[in-house]
Amino acid sequence: MLVVMESGSGAEHVDHVVRLLSEMGVDSCVLEGACPPIVEVLTGNGTVDRAGLEEAPRVERVLDRAEPILAGSRTEHEQTRTVPLGKHATVGGRQLAIIAGPCSVESQQQVLEIAAAVADSGAVALRGGAFKPRTTPYAFQGHGERGLEMLARAREETGLAIVTEVMCTEQVELVARYADVLQVGSRNMHHAPLLRAVGQQSRPVLLKRGWSATLDEYLMAAEYIMRGGNLNVILCERGIRTHETYVRNTLALAIVPEIKRRSTLPIIVDPSHGTGRSHLVAPMSNAAVACGADGLLIEVHHTPGKAWSDGHQSLDPEQFSKLMTGLAPLAEACGRRL
């Protein structure tokens, strides 16, 4: 059983709950790092008076341990949370948030050229990897801080918000100095220390679904971030690994309307990683918008055939422009706009 305190609860309120449980003959502990505070009911010889706990000062709710504590859980009349993307855009409202750019930051000229192209076509944020988690240690691993500096200059020249990945807790402060949104990649969805670290930042967090994660595991990963105090979480469906080998991943779009039913968090879709094939990006982008996605994360490279990583799933600027043109009437039909 878990006793979830209200936001702003003080130590005296938590101590009161702990004393109540002790008087009931039950042991308890306060979960470290939880915000608002959470008291976990442990073992004991007594009987828990649930009604008495629910009536205690500043107690928000009492949950059975098996029940998820969704900080972003949606009630019947709640709307999707609106999360800022830099100074000029948001994700979660009527406007679709299109985030586009290269898989890897290769050079300043490359980033500036791609940023200008995607901005002209209607993107509101630039994606690009300065730190790259690669399957093989012999592949390009990113330029690090120099890559972050290149992204920052692209923001100065285009006004696009910057979305880039942070791979470990040691990088959080550095990346937060440059980026508008901190991305936690698929490999790190289960990395609790990193989730806690970005949860203590003021920057919004884009959390990608792990390639083998269930829906509940995914929502619990978001919970780690939100319980750290950072409520600006953007979910991203990027496909899961199945027995299918034609596509890089299986893009499980059913998760989008289900998250809309269960959570207030906005969710975007990454059709580039979700398919691994550039010719599938446009149709799956359309499908994502049709099923309720709040935005898209798309890889764009000025010369995909020469990209240092993932060129096979990247669109060139002309293809991206064509995608955006075709997406506009569909978005309007779905009650959204670009």
Secondary structure, 3 states (H helix, E strand, C coil): CEEEECCCCCHHHHHHHHHHHHHCCEEEEECCCCCCCEEEEEEECCCCCHHHHHCCCCEEEEECCCCCCCCCECCCCCCCCCEEECCCEEECCCECEEEEECCECCCHHHHHHHHHHHHHHCCCEEECECCCCCCCCCCCCCCCHHHHHHHHHHHHHHCCEEEEECCCHHHHHHHHHHCCEEEECHHHCCCHHHHHHHHCCCCCEEEECCCCCCHHHHHHHHHHHHHCCCCCEEEEECCECCCCCCCCCECCCCHHHHHHHHECCCEEECHHHHHCCHHHHHHHHHHHHHCCCCEEEEEECCCHHHCCCCHHHCECHHHHHHHHHHHHHHHHHCCCEC
